[in-house]
Amino acid sequence: MIVIVRDTWRAVLVVVVAVLLREVFAERPAAPTPVVATSTWQPTPTVATGWPVQQIVVEQPPARPLRRIGEAFVDLGDAVIGAVRR
């Protein structure tokens, strides 16, 4: 009986490690080009000021794969504790 439980846990751990490795080494698509906020109406300057037009660039926060892995382990631990308590 204990052998079946041990083999089941090994299979679950193999699946978890495979999923985590797939997430870590997955190729991410290229970041989209930043969106520049512009209005449709722009006044026609009568005198050239020499100042360049300022563009607003929105940056995406950096990806954090270790945080996702940590959250996955915490969720797995919560699921295991919940299964053991029942």
Residue frames relative to the residue before (quaternion, step in Angstrom):
aa qw qx qy qz dx dy dz
M 1.0000 0.0000 0.0000 0.0000 0.00 0.00 0.00
I 0.6733 0.4984 -0.3028 0.4545 3.59 0.91 -0.89
V 0.5966 0.5694 -0.3601 0.4362 3.58 1.15 -0.60
I 0.6347 0.5283 -0.3295 0.4576 3.59 1.00 -0.78
V 0.6572 0.5007 -0.3088 0.4712 3.58 0.96 -0.87
R 0.6544 0.5116 -0.3116 0.4614 3.58 0.94 -0.87
D 0.6659 0.4906 -0.3054 0.4718 3.61 0.92 -0.85
T 0.6241 0.5329 -0.3385 0.4603 3.58 1.05 -0.73
W 0.6616 0.4944 -0.3043 0.4747 3.60 0.91 -0.87
R 0.6266 0.5271 -0.3385 0.4636 3.59 0.99 -0.73
A 0.6586 0.5017 -0.3093 0.4679 3.58 0.94 -0.86
V 0.6459 0.5083 -0.3229 0.4692 3.58 0.97 -0.82
L 0.6703 0.4968 -0.3045 0.4595 3.59 0.89 -0.86
V 0.6210 0.5290 -0.3430 0.4657 3.60 1.03 -0.72
V 0.6550 0.5021 -0.3134 0.4697 3.59 0.95 -0.83
V 0.6538 0.5144 -0.3140 0.4576 3.59 0.94 -0.89
V 0.6690 0.4870 -0.3041 0.4720 3.59 0.88 -0.88
A 0.6391 0.5254 -0.3315 0.4535 3.60 0.97 -0.78
V 0.6626 0.4935 -0.3056 0.4732 3.59 0.94 -0.85
L 0.6616 0.5050 -0.3113 0.4586 3.58 0.93 -0.84
L 0.6593 0.4947 -0.3134 0.4716 3.60 0.95 -0.82
R 0.6226 0.5362 -0.3377 0.4592 3.56 1.06 -0.70
E 0.6629 0.4979 -0.3030 0.4698 3.58 1.00 -0.81
V 0.6686 0.5079 -0.3100 0.4459 3.57 0.93 -0.85
F 0.7927 0.3260 -0.1581 0.4902 3.59 0.84 -0.93
A 0.4034 0.7103 -0.4862 0.3104 3.60 1.21 0.22
E 0.4288 -0.6829 0.5267 0.2689 3.55 -1.03 0.79
R 0.2830 -0.7604 0.5664 0.1449 3.52 -0.80 1.05
P 0.4995 -0.6353 0.4779 0.3441 3.60 -1.02 0.65
A 0.6242 -0.5458 0.3981 0.3925 3.55 -1.19 0.52
A 0.5586 -0.6105 0.4441 0.3436 3.53 -1.09 0.74
P 0.4903 -0.6582 0.4734 0.3197 3.58 -0.96 0.78
T 0.5847 -0.5723 0.4309 0.3808 3.54 -1.18 0.51
P 0.5365 -0.6407 0.4300 0.3417 3.59 -0.96 0.76
V 0.4148 -0.6990 0.5336 0.2335 3.52 -1.10 0.80
V 0.2017 -0.7719 0.5935 0.1057 3.54 -0.80 1.02
A 0.3149 -0.7567 0.5472 0.1698 3.55 -0.73 1.11
T 0.1144 0.7786 -0.6078 0.1064 3.58 -0.61 1.14
S 0.3903 -0.6887 0.5499 0.2664 3.53 -1.17 0.50
T 0.5553 -0.6175 0.4375 0.3450 3.56 -1.22 0.38
W 0.7354 0.3478 -0.2210 0.5380 3.58 1.11 -0.56
Q 0.0354 0.7742 -0.6308 0.0386 3.55 -0.92 0.94
P 0.4427 -0.7030 0.4762 0.2882 3.56 -0.79 0.93
T 0.4449 -0.6636 0.5303 0.2836 3.53 -1.15 0.61
P 0.3274 -0.7606 0.5157 0.2198 3.59 -0.52 1.10
T 0.3442 -0.7385 0.5446 0.1990 3.53 -1.00 0.88
V 0.7666 0.1839 -0.1110 0.6052 3.56 1.16 -0.61
A 0.4154 -0.6966 0.5202 0.2676 3.59 -0.84 0.92
T 0.2670 -0.7928 0.5310 0.1350 3.57 -0.75 1.07
G 0.4298 -0.7167 0.4552 0.3073 3.57 1.11 -0.51
W 0.5781 0.5737 -0.3815 0.4371 3.59 1.24 -0.12
P 0.4158 -0.7001 0.5077 0.2813 3.63 -0.89 0.82
V 0.5366 -0.6069 0.4812 0.3348 3.53 -1.23 0.53
Q 0.3571 -0.7411 0.5300 0.2055 3.57 -0.84 0.99
Q 0.1733 -0.7767 0.5994 0.0862 3.55 -0.95 0.95
I 0.3321 -0.7292 0.5676 0.1892 3.55 -1.04 0.85
V 0.0830 -0.7938 0.6025 0.0048 3.56 -0.73 1.12
V 0.2174 -0.7685 0.5916 0.1104 3.56 -0.82 1.05
E 0.1675 -0.8017 0.5695 0.0703 3.59 -0.67 1.12
Q 0.4064 -0.6928 0.5439 0.2429 3.53 -1.09 0.79
P 0.5127 -0.6220 0.4709 0.3585 3.61 -1.04 0.62
P 0.5718 -0.6125 0.4067 0.3640 3.61 -1.06 0.62
A 0.5440 -0.6070 0.4700 0.3388 3.54 -1.18 0.62
R 0.1307 -0.7938 0.5918 0.0511 3.57 -1.03 0.79
P 0.1266 -0.8396 0.5234 0.0714 3.59 0.26 1.24
L 0.6268 0.5392 -0.3606 0.4316 3.63 0.99 -0.65
R 0.6235 0.5303 -0.3429 0.4609 3.59 1.05 -0.70
R 0.6497 0.5044 -0.3231 0.4680 3.60 0.99 -0.80
I 0.6395 0.5139 -0.3287 0.4679 3.59 1.01 -0.79
G 0.6464 0.5181 -0.3155 0.4629 3.58 0.96 -0.85
E 0.6571 0.4969 -0.3128 0.4728 3.57 0.95 -0.85
A 0.6324 0.5276 -0.3361 0.4569 3.60 1.03 -0.73
F 0.6535 0.4995 -0.3146 0.4738 3.60 1.00 -0.79
V 0.6357 0.5149 -0.3327 0.4690 3.59 0.99 -0.76
D 0.6512 0.5011 -0.3180 0.4730 3.60 0.95 -0.83
L 0.6411 0.5152 -0.3222 0.4688 3.58 1.00 -0.80
G 0.6512 0.5138 -0.3123 0.4631 3.58 0.96 -0.86
D 0.6436 0.5112 -0.3205 0.4707 3.58 0.98 -0.80
A 0.6512 0.5087 -0.3176 0.4651 3.57 1.00 -0.80
V 0.6551 0.5049 -0.3160 0.4649 3.60 0.97 -0.82
I 0.6497 0.5027 -0.3200 0.4720 3.59 0.95 -0.85
G 0.6503 0.5143 -0.3147 0.4621 3.58 0.98 -0.83
A 0.6647 0.4912 -0.3107 0.4695 3.59 1.02 -0.75
V 0.6545 0.5065 -0.3211 0.4604 3.60 1.02 -0.73
R 0.6595 0.5245 -0.3175 0.4348 3.61 0.96 -0.78
R 0.6744 0.5050 -0.3084 0.4416 3.61 1.03 -0.66
